Amino acid sequence: MSKFIADPSFWQLFPEAKLGVVLVKGMNNDEEVPREIKSLLSKSNREAEKFLVKGKFNENPAVAVWREAYQKFKTKKGARCSIEALLKRVEKENPVNSINPLVDIYNSASLQFGLPCGAEDSDSFEGDLVLGITDGGDEFYLIGETESSPTLEGELCYRDDKGAVCRCFNWRDGERTMIKGSTKNAFVIMESVDPSREEDLKAALSFLAEHIEKYLGAAVSQHLLTKDEPSVEL
């Protein structure tokens, strides 16, 4: 049985972080996005405006905490946390669009709770999935690209035995493990580096589990990982 492991190198950077994991088994993600999920995403786009309270975008707490976090490890130029990318769209009145049922649900959670969230097809992992600082050179193909964009030395990333899965902590997912209509089993991750937001993270995990069970017919389990409990079986 493979595992997800948050490596000691991650906890050295973020000792008070919490990693929320939802494991999804046997979902049906290949149908047209239900009207209810599209409505949920639309509502979440509007609700995300509550995180834009400052005149300068990068001074909003939901953005600033990740700008600071991204100073702690090597990143590709211009890389930003995924929640920043979503909130920037909200600020520009360019709503996050529907993609597929699972992606719409986790984007809705990210927007409603102001926390980064992503998902991977867990059947595509080779060996354990590890979050930690890499020596660099991990193979990685951005979605839609045909040339590898390998990791940098000192970069924080998710990776397995074949290469990187998500680069620069939670910046970009890769083609190999992306969520598709045919995906049946998924690893969903939501990160928080702000210890004051633990209850928000727990609420977001419950939101994810409820909607994935309801609309995708999946069996789900929730896990909250910490420095003292840094891994979970997939």
C-alpha positions as CSV (number, residue, x, y, z in Angstrom):
1,M,0.0,0.0,0.0
2,S,1.5,3.4,-1.0
3,K,1.4,6.4,1.3
4,F,1.3,10.1,1.3
5,I,4.2,11.4,3.4
6,A,5.0,15.0,4.4
7,D,8.8,14.8,4.7
8,P,10.7,16.3,7.7
9,S,12.1,18.9,5.3
10,F,8.5,20.3,4.9
11,W,8.0,20.5,8.7
12,Q,11.3,22.2,9.1
13,L,9.9,25.1,7.0
14,F,6.3,25.0,8.4
15,P,6.3,23.3,11.8
16,E,2.7,24.5,12.6
17,A,1.2,23.7,9.2
18,K,-1.8,21.5,8.8
19,L,-2.5,19.3,5.8
20,G,-6.0,18.3,5.1
21,V,-6.4,15.2,3.0
22,V,-9.6,13.7,1.5
23,L,-9.2,10.2,-0.1
24,V,-11.8,9.5,-2.7
25,K,-12.6,6.0,-3.8
26,G,-14.9,4.9,-6.7
27,M,-16.2,8.2,-7.8
28,N,-18.1,8.9,-11.0
29,N,-16.5,12.0,-12.5
30,D,-17.2,11.4,-16.2
31,E,-20.7,12.8,-16.5
32,E,-21.6,16.4,-17.5
33,V,-21.2,18.7,-14.6
34,P,-24.5,18.7,-12.7
35,R,-26.4,22.0,-12.5
36,E,-26.1,21.9,-8.7
37,I,-22.3,21.9,-8.9
38,K,-22.2,24.7,-11.4
39,S,-24.5,26.7,-9.0
40,L,-22.2,25.9,-6.1
41,L,-19.1,27.1,-8.1
42,S,-20.9,30.3,-9.1
43,K,-22.0,30.9,-5.4
44,S,-18.4,30.3,-4.3
45,N,-17.0,32.8,-6.7
46,R,-19.2,35.4,-5.1
47,E,-18.5,34.4,-1.6
48,A,-14.7,34.6,-2.2
49,E,-15.0,38.4,-2.3
50,K,-15.0,38.3,1.5
51,F,-11.2,37.6,1.3
52,L,-10.6,40.8,-0.6
53,V,-10.7,43.4,2.1
54,K,-7.6,45.4,1.4
55,G,-6.9,48.1,-1.2
56,K,-3.7,46.2,-2.3
57,F,-4.3,42.7,-3.5
58,N,-1.2,41.2,-1.9
59,E,-2.1,42.7,1.5
60,N,-5.2,40.6,1.9
61,P,-4.5,38.0,4.6
62,A,-5.4,35.0,2.5
63,V,-2.8,36.1,0.0
64,A,-0.1,37.6,2.2
65,V,0.3,34.5,4.3
66,W,1.2,32.5,1.1
67,R,3.4,35.3,-0.3
68,E,5.5,34.9,3.0
69,A,5.4,31.1,2.8
70,Y,6.8,31.2,-0.8
71,Q,9.9,33.1,0.4
72,K,11.0,30.0,2.4
73,F,11.9,27.8,-0.6
74,K,13.1,28.0,-4.2
75,T,10.4,28.7,-6.7
76,K,10.1,29.1,-10.4
77,K,9.9,32.8,-11.3
78,G,6.4,34.1,-11.0
79,A,5.0,31.0,-9.2
80,R,2.2,31.8,-6.8
81,C,0.0,29.8,-4.5
82,S,-3.2,28.4,-6.2
83,I,-5.6,30.3,-3.9
84,E,-3.9,33.6,-5.0
85,A,-4.6,32.7,-8.6
86,L,-8.3,32.0,-7.9
87,L,-8.7,35.2,-5.8
88,K,-7.0,37.3,-8.5
89,R,-9.7,36.1,-10.9
90,V,-12.4,37.1,-8.5
91,E,-10.8,40.5,-8.1
92,K,-10.8,41.0,-11.8
93,E,-14.5,39.8,-12.1
94,N,-13.3,36.9,-14.2
95,P,-15.0,34.0,-12.3
96,V,-13.4,30.6,-12.0
97,N,-15.1,28.4,-14.7
98,S,-16.4,24.9,-14.6
99,I,-14.0,22.1,-15.6
100,N,-15.3,18.8,-14.3
101,P,-17.3,17.7,-11.3
102,L,-14.4,17.0,-8.8
103,V,-12.4,20.0,-9.9
104,D,-15.4,22.2,-9.6
105,I,-16.1,20.9,-6.0
106,Y,-12.5,21.5,-4.8
107,N,-12.3,24.9,-6.5
108,S,-15.6,25.8,-4.7
109,A,-14.1,24.7,-1.4
110,S,-10.9,26.8,-2.1
111,L,-13.0,29.9,-2.9
112,Q,-15.4,29.6,0.0
113,F,-12.7,28.9,2.7
114,G,-9.8,30.9,1.2
115,L,-7.4,28.0,1.3
116,P,-5.5,26.3,-1.5
117,C,-6.9,23.0,-2.7
118,G,-5.9,20.5,-5.3
119,A,-6.4,16.9,-6.4
120,E,-4.6,14.1,-8.2
121,D,-5.6,10.8,-9.8
122,S,-4.2,8.5,-7.1
123,D,-4.1,5.5,-9.5
124,S,-1.4,7.3,-11.5
125,F,1.1,7.5,-8.6
126,E,4.2,5.4,-8.7
127,G,5.3,4.5,-5.2
128,D,4.7,6.9,-2.3
129,L,3.7,10.5,-2.8
130,V,6.0,12.8,-0.8
131,L,5.9,16.5,0.0
132,G,9.3,17.9,0.7
133,I,12.3,19.8,-0.5
134,T,13.8,18.2,-3.6
135,D,17.4,18.1,-5.0
136,G,15.9,19.2,-8.3
137,G,15.7,17.5,-11.7
138,D,12.4,15.8,-11.1
139,E,10.5,15.2,-14.4
140,F,7.4,17.3,-14.7
141,Y,5.1,18.2,-17.6
142,L,2.7,21.1,-17.2
143,I,-0.8,20.4,-18.4
144,G,-0.8,20.8,-22.1
145,E,3.0,21.0,-22.6
146,T,5.2,18.5,-24.3
147,E,8.6,19.5,-22.9
148,S,9.6,18.6,-19.3
149,S,9.9,21.5,-16.8
150,P,12.0,19.8,-14.1
151,T,12.1,20.9,-10.5
152,L,14.7,23.2,-9.1
153,E,17.2,22.4,-6.3
154,G,15.7,23.5,-3.1
155,E,12.1,23.6,-4.4
156,L,9.2,22.3,-2.3
157,C,7.1,20.0,-4.3
158,Y,4.9,16.9,-4.3
159,R,6.6,14.0,-6.1
160,D,6.6,10.3,-6.5
161,D,9.0,7.7,-7.8
162,K,8.5,8.9,-11.4
163,G,8.8,12.7,-10.9
164,A,7.1,15.8,-9.7
165,V,3.3,15.8,-9.2
166,C,2.7,19.4,-8.2
167,R,5.4,22.0,-8.4
168,C,6.3,24.9,-6.0
169,F,4.2,23.5,-3.1
170,N,0.7,24.2,-4.6
171,W,1.4,26.2,-7.7
172,R,0.8,23.9,-10.7
173,D,-0.3,20.2,-11.2
174,G,1.2,18.1,-13.9
175,E,-0.3,16.3,-16.9
176,R,0.5,12.7,-15.6
177,T,-1.6,12.8,-12.5
178,M,-4.3,15.3,-13.4
179,I,-8.0,14.7,-12.6
180,K,-9.8,13.5,-15.7
181,G,-13.3,12.3,-16.5
182,S,-12.1,8.7,-16.2
183,T,-10.6,9.2,-12.8
184,K,-12.1,6.9,-10.2
185,N,-9.8,7.4,-7.2
186,A,-8.4,10.7,-6.1
187,F,-6.1,12.3,-3.5
188,V,-7.4,15.7,-2.5
189,I,-5.2,18.0,-0.5
190,M,-5.9,21.3,1.2
191,E,-3.0,23.1,3.0
192,S,-2.8,25.7,5.7
193,V,0.3,27.3,7.0
194,D,-1.6,29.6,9.4
195,P,-2.3,27.9,12.7
196,S,-5.2,30.2,13.5
197,R,-7.2,28.7,10.6
198,E,-7.3,25.1,11.8
199,E,-11.1,25.2,12.3
200,D,-11.5,26.7,8.8
201,L,-9.5,23.8,7.4
202,K,-11.6,21.2,9.2
203,A,-14.8,22.8,7.9
204,A,-13.4,22.8,4.4
205,L,-12.6,19.1,4.6
206,S,-16.2,18.4,5.7
207,F,-17.4,20.5,2.8
208,L,-15.3,18.5,0.4
209,A,-16.4,15.1,1.8
210,E,-20.1,16.0,1.8
211,H,-20.2,17.2,-1.8
212,I,-18.0,14.5,-3.2
213,E,-20.1,11.8,-1.6
214,K,-23.4,13.5,-2.6
215,Y,-22.6,14.3,-6.2
216,L,-19.9,11.8,-7.2
217,G,-21.2,8.7,-5.4
218,A,-17.7,8.1,-3.9
219,A,-16.5,6.7,-0.6
220,V,-14.4,9.3,1.2
221,S,-12.2,9.5,4.3
222,Q,-10.8,12.7,5.9
223,H,-7.4,13.0,7.5
224,L,-5.6,16.0,9.2
225,L,-1.9,15.6,9.1
226,T,0.5,17.4,11.4
227,K,4.2,17.3,12.3
228,D,3.4,14.5,14.8
229,E,1.2,12.6,12.3
230,P,2.8,13.3,8.9
231,S,1.5,10.4,6.7
232,V,-1.5,8.5,5.6
233,E,-2.0,5.3,3.6
234,L,-3.5,5.9,0.2
